Amino acid sequence: MEYVNPIRDIESINAIKNILRKQSQRDLLLFVFGINTGIRVSDLLSLKIIDVWDGEQNKEFLYLKDEKSGYTSAHYLSSAIRIELEKYLRNLAFTENDYLFKSKKNNQPITRQQAYRIIHKAAEEVGIKEKIGMHTLRKTFGYHAYRKGIAISIIKDIYHHTSPAETLRYIGIDKHDQYIIKVDINL
């Protein structure tokens, strides 16, 4: 696996959203979901409608069970995710057991390769020169969570890392650099 970077620039993130919005609501949701939850691409692509929709409205939390540990983790579905999810489901004929990111060719989820092509192409169109892949979404989540004041210990737990240093390295933060942290409490 090739090393990829987080998308650090908010303007680039918004530009990618605009490209994907014109392309496909599913593709936009894939991107927004990934950068706002930090879940692995395998978990992202295996999501079903029932995981995020209770039959009447979007769920507030996504619960994922780790197959290795048996531990179930809760992932908050932010308003950004719920807005795009609502738009996506509004125009989709679906059953609760359909894959959320269903292929247009069959009833299976899109492949990792297709997800990569979607994200990589949009990043190229925006002019991002750094290496971009599906792990970029996960790293972007951690990078921006950290920069907005989320404790590295919480991000470490989300990633199931063994140390804060491992997490800082993973999200592309040098522990010796001084970063201004935004503690963004919008009460």
Salt bridges, closest charged atoms under 4 A:
GLU2 OE2 - LYS131 NZ 2.88
ASP27 OD1 - ARG26 NH2 2.94
GLU84 OE2 - ARG21 NH2 3.53
GLU84 OE2 - LYS87 NZ 3.93
GLU86 OE2 - ARG90 NH2 3.65
ASP98 OD2 - LYS102 NZ 3.83
GLU124 OE2 - HIS120 ND1 3.86
GLU125 OE2 - LYS121 NZ 3.24
GLU130 OE2 - ARG8 NH1 3.39
ASP157 OD1 - LYS156 NZ 3.30
